[in-house]
């Protein structure tokens, strides 16, 4: 979880970021909730989960000002 907290802190501290691409993003409920709570107001998230039983994939954050 510390890794994701660091990622979130970085994204929040860089308001000029329009797009953020995260690989090996875990789609576990606690990680999802953390990202929604901190970024949902400013970013829309596009997700692409790996096939099979894997719990990770890609997450692309798009700043709402671009929509």
Protein Blocks (a to p, Z undefined) as FASTA:
>chain_A
ZZmmmmmmmmmmmmmbmbdcdehiafbfklmmmmmmmmmmmpccdddddehjbfbdcddd
ddfklZZ
